[in-house]
């Protein structure tokens, strides 16, 4: 029995061929059309010598092409690799070489960057460019014979027939993750494991499928219409997109190159979306503050935040604004897949901490890889459907995916947590960005959530800077709301009933705007440099 991503997709496409699969601006594609386009692209790849095990980079903004490239690679048993489109030439050179890319599909706007690195990457033999289109126009750009490297030209002139060799559940899926520090690293999954561990397993929130054939029945009645507001180059967005496609739902793509809350609400209303995917307060807060009461978004049923935890204040604001909506904080990592959820509904309790109900294969381990007792801080871990390891890095693989004394293999990427007496888990944060002040550990996410409950704070990031007495001191970099001030003593007074004294920032640094990645995750290196500069401290980078 093989659970292969391409095989599963093709079963769905054959079951609901005329159903709308992807809405991309003015372009609308049925399952049959997306499948034919992915078949054609797979033939283009095959004609260029790309086959099983070859790595194909995807350097694209969100669009139907992103998902089609992934499907085309899966059909050939090749391996799609996400490329961060914000990378400069040197970062691209590192990632392309580390991943061993033989081909890349890129937006044409990145041609100059690729030209700058191509000569130093002898393995890279194929580049296909996606040309700009007007997503609102009636006639988006079609095939252009004058550009033989154009994606649309190649897809339009290649065979759309499905005539590929058999595949395996052991085929490789590779997700590059930058984390909070260090160089990007590729997380290797088997198709079968990533399908069940990160893409929903065909369950749609219920029991996963037991056989590949069962996915055909599961997709018959789906009416889910999801808008992933975050970039497909991060796992959260394309995991959720594929979760919906495997259920026969529709992926509605926001074509804006930067997050525009007004445009997102208008897209939800126009397409009657039932489900949106965001990343933490960086997305949720502008959405709360920009919703036009006259706009009909009554179709919306679920707001899911993945990759960053929503603050209690924002959860409350969302359910007050949208009383018919379920707000879901989903927790997981590139190295674990989905591990747990925290659900908030109108009229219900709103947890003051990041507390999650977790899957049966998730727990908290101590330093000896034994289950931690309730109330004891340890490392969050998952077993079962987990990755093979890191691409080309056996040492990091051994450290992150250790085997315990009973022979059980775990994924332990570095998040600290505490298991509660009722079996739920309180997430404290990534150890790599925790702050050690006078021997006490402070987890930035907890302090950030408390800060953002103050009415004058629009956004905040918390870091540690060098301190002669305590080793590190806690400092907050804060973006105030327009017309408001964020005085240190006022914020400290606000935090005293919420946090232990050692967690309260000893200084507050103002910033015009908090820098975050496109995924919504905070840029802690930028925040630390900003804090040190404002406080007149020498910069000391942490690894």
C-alpha positions as CSV (number, residue, x, y, z in Angstrom):
1,X,0.0,0.0,0.0
2,X,1.6,3.2,-1.2
3,X,0.6,6.8,-0.1
4,X,2.4,8.9,-2.8
5,X,1.5,12.5,-3.1
6,X,1.2,12.5,-6.9
7,X,-0.9,9.3,-6.9
8,X,-3.2,10.7,-4.3
9,X,-3.6,14.0,-6.2
10,X,-4.4,12.1,-9.4
11,X,-7.1,10.0,-7.6
12,X,-8.8,13.3,-6.5
13,X,-8.4,14.9,-10.0
14,X,-10.0,11.8,-11.6
15,X,-12.9,11.8,-9.1
16,X,-13.8,15.5,-9.3
17,X,-12.3,16.6,-12.6
18,X,-14.7,19.5,-13.3
19,X,-14.6,21.0,-9.8
20,X,-12.7,24.2,-9.3
21,X,-9.3,23.5,-7.9
22,X,-7.4,26.8,-8.0
23,X,-8.5,30.4,-8.3
24,X,-5.6,32.6,-9.2
25,X,-6.8,36.2,-9.9
26,X,-8.8,36.1,-13.1
27,X,-7.6,32.6,-13.9
28,X,-9.8,29.6,-12.7
29,X,-8.6,26.0,-13.1
30,X,-10.5,22.8,-12.6
31,X,-8.8,19.7,-11.2
32,X,-8.6,18.3,-14.7
33,X,-6.9,21.5,-16.0
34,X,-4.4,21.7,-13.2
35,X,-3.6,18.0,-13.7
36,X,-3.0,18.5,-17.4
37,X,-0.8,21.5,-16.8
38,X,1.3,19.6,-14.3
39,X,1.5,16.7,-16.7
40,X,2.8,19.0,-19.4
41,X,5.4,20.6,-17.1
42,X,6.5,17.1,-16.0
43,X,7.1,16.3,-19.7
44,X,9.1,19.5,-20.1
45,X,11.2,18.5,-17.1
46,X,11.7,14.9,-18.4
47,X,12.8,16.2,-21.8
48,X,15.5,18.1,-20.1
49,X,16.8,15.1,-18.3
50,X,15.1,15.6,-14.9
51,X,13.9,12.4,-13.3
52,X,13.7,10.5,-10.0
53,X,15.6,12.0,-7.2
54,X,16.5,15.2,-9.0
55,X,16.0,18.5,-7.1
56,X,13.9,21.3,-8.7
57,X,13.9,24.7,-7.1
58,X,10.8,26.9,-6.9
59,X,11.6,30.6,-6.7
60,X,8.1,32.0,-7.1
61,X,5.5,34.2,-5.5
62,X,2.2,32.6,-4.8
63,X,0.4,31.5,-7.9
64,X,-1.0,28.4,-9.5
65,X,2.4,27.7,-10.9
66,X,3.9,27.1,-7.5
67,X,1.6,24.2,-6.8
68,X,1.8,22.9,-10.4
69,X,5.6,22.7,-10.2
70,X,5.4,20.7,-7.0
71,X,2.9,18.3,-8.6
72,X,5.0,18.0,-11.8
73,X,8.0,17.1,-9.8
74,X,6.1,14.6,-7.7
75,X,4.8,12.9,-10.9
76,X,8.4,12.3,-12.0
77,X,9.5,11.2,-8.5
78,X,11.7,14.4,-8.6
79,X,12.0,16.6,-5.5
80,X,10.6,20.2,-5.4
81,X,12.7,22.6,-3.2
82,X,11.3,25.8,-1.8
83,X,13.5,28.8,-2.5
84,X,13.1,32.0,-0.4
85,X,12.5,34.7,-3.0
86,X,13.9,37.3,-0.6
87,X,17.4,35.8,-0.7
88,X,20.2,37.8,-2.3
89,X,22.8,36.3,-4.6
90,X,25.1,34.8,-2.0
91,X,22.2,33.2,-0.1
92,X,20.9,31.8,-3.3
93,X,24.3,30.4,-4.2
94,X,24.5,28.6,-0.8
95,X,21.0,27.1,-1.0
96,X,21.3,26.0,-4.6
97,X,24.6,24.3,-4.0
98,X,23.5,22.8,-0.7
99,X,20.3,21.4,-2.2
100,X,22.0,20.3,-5.4
101,X,19.4,21.9,-7.6
102,X,19.5,20.8,-11.3
103,X,16.6,23.1,-12.3
104,X,14.7,26.0,-11.0
105,X,11.3,27.6,-11.9
106,X,11.4,31.3,-11.1
107,X,9.5,34.5,-11.6
108,X,11.3,36.5,-14.3
109,X,11.8,39.3,-11.9
110,X,14.5,37.1,-10.3
111,X,16.5,36.6,-13.6
112,X,19.2,39.0,-12.6
113,X,19.8,37.2,-9.3
114,X,20.0,33.9,-11.1
115,X,22.3,35.2,-13.8
116,X,24.6,36.4,-11.0
117,X,25.0,32.9,-9.5
118,X,24.5,30.5,-12.4
119,X,28.1,30.3,-13.6
120,X,29.1,29.1,-10.1
121,X,26.5,26.3,-10.0
122,X,27.5,23.7,-12.6
123,X,24.7,21.3,-11.6
124,X,22.0,23.9,-12.5
125,X,21.2,23.1,-16.1
126,X,17.6,24.3,-16.5
127,X,15.8,27.5,-15.7
128,X,12.1,28.1,-16.5
129,X,10.7,31.6,-16.1
130,X,7.1,32.6,-15.1
131,X,6.3,35.8,-16.7
132,X,4.2,38.5,-15.0
133,X,0.5,38.5,-15.6
134,X,-2.2,41.0,-14.7
135,X,-4.2,38.9,-12.2
136,X,-7.2,41.2,-12.6
137,X,-7.1,41.4,-16.4
138,X,-9.5,39.5,-18.6
139,X,-6.8,38.0,-20.7
140,X,-3.7,37.0,-18.7
141,X,-0.5,36.5,-20.6
142,X,-0.5,33.2,-22.6
143,X,2.2,31.4,-24.4
144,X,4.9,33.6,-25.9
145,X,6.9,31.9,-28.7
146,X,9.4,34.7,-28.4
147,X,10.4,33.5,-25.0
148,X,11.1,29.7,-25.3
149,X,12.0,29.6,-21.6
150,X,8.5,30.9,-20.6
151,X,6.5,28.6,-18.4
152,X,3.2,29.2,-20.3
153,X,4.9,28.6,-23.6
154,X,6.4,25.3,-22.4
155,X,3.2,24.1,-20.8
156,X,1.1,25.0,-23.8
157,X,3.4,23.1,-26.2
158,X,4.1,20.0,-24.2
159,X,1.9,16.9,-23.9
160,X,-0.7,16.9,-21.1
161,X,-1.0,13.1,-21.1
162,X,-0.4,11.2,-17.9
163,X,2.0,8.5,-18.8
164,X,4.5,8.3,-15.9
165,X,6.2,5.4,-14.2
166,X,5.0,4.0,-10.9
167,X,5.9,5.8,-7.8
168,X,6.5,5.1,-4.1
169,X,5.4,6.2,-0.7
170,X,9.2,6.5,0.0
171,X,9.6,9.2,-2.6
172,X,11.3,12.3,-1.1
173,X,9.7,15.6,-0.1
174,X,12.2,18.3,0.9
175,X,11.4,21.5,2.8
176,X,14.1,24.1,3.4
177,X,13.8,26.0,6.6
178,X,15.8,28.9,7.8
179,X,14.7,28.8,11.4
180,X,15.7,31.7,13.7
181,X,19.4,31.4,13.3
182,X,22.0,29.7,11.1
183,X,22.0,28.8,7.4
184,X,18.9,27.2,5.8
185,X,18.7,23.4,6.0
186,X,16.6,20.9,4.1
187,X,14.2,18.7,6.1
188,X,13.6,15.4,4.3
189,X,10.3,13.6,4.5
190,X,8.9,10.5,2.9
191,X,5.8,11.2,0.9
192,X,3.7,8.9,3.1
193,X,4.9,10.6,6.3
194,X,4.4,14.2,5.1
195,X,0.9,13.3,3.9
196,X,-0.1,12.1,7.3
197,X,2.1,14.2,9.4
198,X,1.7,17.6,7.8
199,X,-1.0,17.6,5.0
200,X,-3.9,16.3,7.0
201,X,-3.9,12.6,5.8
202,X,-7.1,13.2,3.9
203,X,-9.0,13.6,7.1
204,X,-10.1,17.2,7.0
205,X,-10.0,17.3,10.8
206,X,-11.4,13.8,11.2
207,X,-9.8,10.4,11.0
208,X,-7.2,10.1,8.3
209,X,-7.7,7.7,5.3
210,X,-6.8,4.1,5.8
211,X,-6.1,3.3,2.1
212,X,-5.2,5.4,-0.9
213,X,-8.4,4.4,-2.6
214,X,-10.4,6.0,0.3
215,X,-9.3,9.5,-0.7
216,X,-11.8,9.4,-3.7
217,X,-14.7,9.1,-1.3
218,X,-13.4,11.8,1.0
219,X,-13.3,14.4,-1.8
220,X,-16.8,14.0,-3.2
221,X,-18.6,16.5,-0.9
222,X,-15.9,19.0,0.0
223,X,-16.9,22.7,-0.2
224,X,-13.8,24.1,1.6
225,X,-12.4,27.3,-0.1
226,X,-9.1,28.2,1.5
227,X,-7.1,31.5,1.1
228,X,-3.5,31.0,2.2
229,X,-2.4,34.5,3.1
230,X,1.2,33.5,3.7
231,X,3.8,32.6,1.0
232,X,3.8,29.1,-0.5
233,X,7.6,29.1,0.0
234,X,6.9,28.3,3.7
235,X,5.5,25.0,4.7
236,X,2.4,26.3,6.5
237,X,0.9,27.7,3.3
238,X,1.5,24.8,0.9
239,X,0.7,22.2,3.5
240,X,-2.7,23.7,4.0
241,X,-3.2,24.2,0.3
242,X,-2.5,20.5,-0.3
243,X,-4.6,19.5,2.7
244,X,-7.6,21.2,1.0
245,X,-6.8,19.9,-2.5
246,X,-6.6,16.3,-1.2
247,X,-10.2,16.9,0.1
248,X,-11.5,18.1,-3.3
249,X,-11.7,21.8,-2.1
250,X,-10.6,25.0,-3.8
251,X,-7.4,27.0,-3.2
252,X,-8.0,30.8,-3.7
253,X,-4.7,32.6,-4.2
254,X,-4.0,36.1,-3.1
255,X,-1.8,37.5,-5.9
256,X,-0.6,40.6,-3.9
257,X,3.2,40.5,-3.5
258,X,2.9,41.9,0.1
259,X,0.3,41.4,2.7
260,X,-2.7,43.7,2.1
261,X,-5.4,43.1,4.7
262,X,-8.1,45.1,2.9
263,X,-7.5,43.2,-0.3
264,X,-7.6,39.9,1.6
265,X,-11.0,40.6,3.1
266,X,-12.3,41.6,-0.3
267,X,-11.0,38.3,-1.7
268,X,-12.7,36.4,1.1
269,X,-15.9,38.1,0.3
270,X,-15.7,37.9,-3.5
271,X,-14.8,34.2,-3.5
272,X,-16.9,33.2,-0.5
273,X,-13.9,31.7,1.2
274,X,-14.6,29.4,4.2
275,X,-11.1,29.2,5.6
276,X,-8.0,31.5,5.7
277,X,-4.5,30.7,6.7
278,X,-2.4,33.4,8.4
279,X,0.8,33.6,10.5
280,X,0.3,35.1,14.0
281,X,-0.4,38.6,15.0
282,X,1.6,40.1,12.2
283,X,-1.3,39.1,9.9
284,X,-4.2,38.9,12.4
285,X,-3.9,42.4,13.9
286,X,-4.1,44.3,10.6
287,X,-7.0,42.0,9.6
288,X,-8.9,42.9,12.8
289,X,-8.3,46.6,12.3
290,X,-9.1,46.8,8.6
291,X,-12.4,44.8,8.3
292,X,-15.1,46.9,6.8
293,X,-18.4,46.1,8.6
294,X,-20.3,46.5,5.3
295,X,-18.2,43.7,3.7
296,X,-20.0,40.3,3.7
297,X,-17.5,37.7,5.0
298,X,-20.2,35.5,6.5
299,X,-18.9,32.5,4.4
300,X,-15.8,32.4,6.7
301,X,-15.8,29.5,9.1
302,X,-12.1,29.1,10.2
303,X,-9.2,31.4,10.8
304,X,-6.0,29.3,11.2
305,X,-2.7,30.7,12.4
306,X,0.3,28.5,11.7
307,X,4.0,29.2,12.2
308,X,3.4,31.9,14.9
309,X,1.1,31.9,17.9
310,X,-1.7,34.4,18.2
311,X,-1.7,36.6,21.3
312,X,-4.8,36.2,23.6
313,X,-5.9,39.8,22.9
314,X,-5.9,39.2,19.2
315,X,-7.8,35.9,19.6
316,X,-10.4,37.7,21.6
317,X,-10.6,40.5,19.0
318,X,-11.1,38.0,16.1
319,X,-14.0,36.1,17.7
320,X,-15.6,39.3,18.8
321,X,-15.4,40.6,15.2
322,X,-16.4,37.3,13.6
323,X,-18.6,35.5,16.2
324,X,-19.4,32.6,13.8
325,X,-15.7,31.8,13.2
326,X,-13.5,29.3,14.9
327,X,-10.0,30.7,15.5
328,X,-7.3,27.9,15.5
329,X,-3.8,28.3,16.6
330,X,-2.0,25.4,14.9
331,X,1.4,24.4,16.3
332,X,4.1,22.5,14.4
333,X,7.4,22.8,12.7
334,X,9.2,21.9,9.5
335,X,10.8,19.0,11.4
336,X,7.5,17.7,13.0
337,X,4.5,18.6,10.9
338,X,1.3,19.5,12.8
339,X,1.5,18.7,16.5
340,X,-1.4,20.4,18.2
341,X,-4.1,23.0,18.2
342,X,-5.6,25.7,20.5
343,X,-9.2,26.6,19.6
344,X,-11.0,29.8,20.4
345,X,-14.7,30.5,19.8
346,X,-17.0,33.4,20.7
347,X,-18.2,33.2,24.3
348,X,-15.5,30.7,25.2
349,X,-12.4,31.0,27.4
350,X,-9.3,32.5,25.9
351,X,-6.2,31.0,27.2
352,X,-3.7,33.4,28.7
353,X,-0.7,31.2,27.6
354,X,0.2,29.2,24.6
355,X,-1.6,26.0,25.7
356,X,-2.3,23.2,23.1
357,X,-4.1,20.0,22.8
358,X,-1.6,17.7,21.1
359,X,-1.6,14.6,19.0
360,X,-1.0,11.2,20.7
361,X,2.6,11.0,19.3
362,X,3.6,14.4,20.8
363,X,5.0,14.9,24.4
364,X,7.6,16.7,26.4
365,X,11.0,15.0,27.0
366,X,13.7,15.7,29.5
367,X,17.4,15.8,28.6
368,X,17.6,11.9,28.7
369,X,14.7,11.6,26.2
370,X,12.4,10.4,28.9
371,X,8.8,11.8,29.4
372,X,9.0,14.9,31.6
373,X,6.7,15.1,34.6
374,X,3.8,17.5,34.6
375,X,5.1,21.0,35.4
376,X,8.7,20.3,34.4
377,X,10.1,22.3,31.4
378,X,11.5,20.0,28.7
379,X,11.7,19.8,25.0
380,X,8.7,19.3,22.8
381,X,9.0,16.1,20.8
382,X,7.1,14.0,18.2
383,X,7.5,10.4,17.2
384,X,5.8,8.3,14.4
385,X,5.3,10.2,11.2
386,X,8.4,12.4,11.3
387,X,11.1,13.3,8.8
388,X,14.1,11.2,7.7
389,X,16.5,13.9,8.7
390,X,18.3,16.9,7.3
391,X,19.6,16.8,3.7
392,X,23.4,16.2,3.6
393,X,23.8,16.8,7.4
394,X,24.2,13.7,9.5
395,X,25.3,15.5,12.6
396,X,22.3,17.8,12.7
397,X,20.1,14.9,11.9
398,X,21.5,12.9,14.8
399,X,21.0,15.9,17.2
400,X,17.4,16.7,16.1
401,X,16.1,13.2,15.5
402,X,17.6,11.2,18.4
403,X,16.7,7.6,19.4
404,X,15.7,6.9,23.0
405,X,16.7,3.9,25.2
406,X,13.7,2.0,23.9
407,X,14.6,2.4,20.2
408,X,12.0,5.1,19.6
409,X,13.0,7.8,17.2
410,X,11.9,11.3,18.0
411,X,11.9,14.7,16.3
412,X,13.1,17.3,18.9
413,X,13.7,20.6,17.0
414,X,14.3,22.8,20.0
415,X,11.0,24.1,21.3
416,X,10.7,24.2,25.1
417,X,7.4,23.2,26.7
418,X,5.7,22.0,29.8
419,X,3.1,19.3,30.0
420,X,0.1,20.0,32.3
421,X,-1.8,17.6,34.5
422,X,-4.7,17.4,32.0
423,X,-2.4,16.3,29.2
424,X,-2.3,19.6,27.4
425,X,1.0,21.3,26.7
426,X,2.1,24.8,27.3
427,X,4.6,26.0,24.7
428,X,7.3,28.3,25.9
429,X,9.3,28.9,22.8
430,X,12.4,28.1,20.9
431,X,15.5,27.5,23.0
432,X,17.7,29.3,20.4
433,X,16.0,32.6,21.1
434,X,15.3,32.2,24.8
435,X,16.9,34.7,27.2
436,X,19.0,33.7,30.2
437,X,18.8,36.6,32.7
438,X,20.4,35.9,36.1
439,X,19.9,32.1,35.6
440,X,16.2,32.4,34.7
441,X,15.0,31.5,31.3
442,X,12.7,34.0,29.5
443,X,10.8,32.9,26.4
444,X,10.2,35.9,24.1
445,X,6.8,34.7,22.7
446,X,5.3,34.9,26.2
447,X,6.5,38.4,26.9
448,X,5.5,39.6,23.3
449,X,1.9,38.3,23.8
450,X,1.6,40.2,27.1
451,X,3.0,43.4,25.6
452,X,0.6,43.3,22.7
453,X,-2.3,43.3,25.0
454,X,-1.5,46.9,25.9
455,X,-3.7,49.3,23.9
456,X,-0.8,51.4,22.7
457,X,1.3,48.5,21.3
458,X,0.8,47.6,17.7
459,X,3.6,45.0,17.5
460,X,6.5,43.9,19.6
461,X,9.6,41.7,19.6
462,X,11.5,40.7,22.7
463,X,15.3,40.0,22.8
464,X,18.1,39.6,25.2
465,X,21.1,41.9,25.2
466,X,24.4,41.7,27.1
467,X,24.3,42.7,30.8
468,X,27.3,42.7,33.1
469,X,25.3,41.7,36.2
470,X,22.7,39.3,34.8
471,X,24.4,38.0,31.7
472,X,21.5,39.1,29.6
473,X,18.7,41.7,30.1
474,X,15.3,41.6,28.6
475,X,14.6,44.4,26.1
476,X,11.4,45.0,24.0
477,X,11.4,46.5,20.6
478,X,8.0,48.0,20.2
479,X,6.0,49.6,17.4
480,X,3.3,51.9,18.8
481,X,-0.1,52.5,17.4
482,X,-0.5,55.8,15.5
483,X,-0.7,58.7,17.9
484,X,0.2,56.6,20.9
485,X,3.4,56.4,22.9
486,X,5.0,53.4,24.6
487,X,6.8,54.6,27.6
488,X,8.9,52.0,29.5
489,X,7.3,52.6,32.9
490,X,3.8,52.3,31.5
491,X,4.5,49.0,29.8
492,X,6.3,47.7,32.8
493,X,3.2,48.6,35.0
494,X,1.0,46.8,32.5
495,X,3.1,43.7,32.6
496,X,3.5,43.3,36.4
497,X,0.2,41.5,37.0
498,X,0.8,39.3,34.0
499,X,4.5,38.2,34.3
500,X,7.1,37.3,36.8
501,X,9.4,40.3,37.5
502,X,12.4,38.8,35.8
503,X,10.5,38.5,32.5
504,X,9.5,42.2,32.4
505,X,11.7,44.2,29.9
506,X,14.1,46.5,31.6
507,X,14.1,48.8,28.5
508,X,11.7,49.5,25.7
509,X,13.1,50.6,22.3
510,X,10.7,52.3,19.8
511,X,10.7,51.3,16.1
512,X,8.7,52.7,13.3
513,X,8.0,49.2,12.0
514,X,8.8,45.7,13.3
515,X,10.7,43.7,10.7
516,X,9.3,40.3,10.0
517,X,9.8,37.6,7.4
518,X,7.1,37.1,4.7
519,X,5.9,34.2,6.8
520,X,5.1,36.6,9.7
521,X,7.8,35.3,12.0
522,X,9.9,37.9,13.8
523,X,13.4,38.8,12.7
524,X,15.2,38.4,16.1
525,X,18.6,39.3,14.7
526,X,17.2,42.6,13.4
527,X,15.5,43.2,16.8
528,X,18.7,42.5,18.7
529,X,20.7,44.9,16.5
530,X,18.1,47.5,16.9
531,X,18.0,47.2,20.6
532,X,21.8,47.2,21.0
533,X,22.1,50.3,18.8
534,X,19.5,52.2,20.7
535,X,21.1,51.3,24.0
536,X,24.6,52.0,22.8
537,X,25.8,48.4,23.2
538,X,28.3,46.6,21.0
539,X,26.7,44.1,18.7
540,X,27.3,40.4,19.6
541,X,25.7,38.0,17.2
542,X,24.3,34.9,18.7
543,X,24.5,31.5,17.0
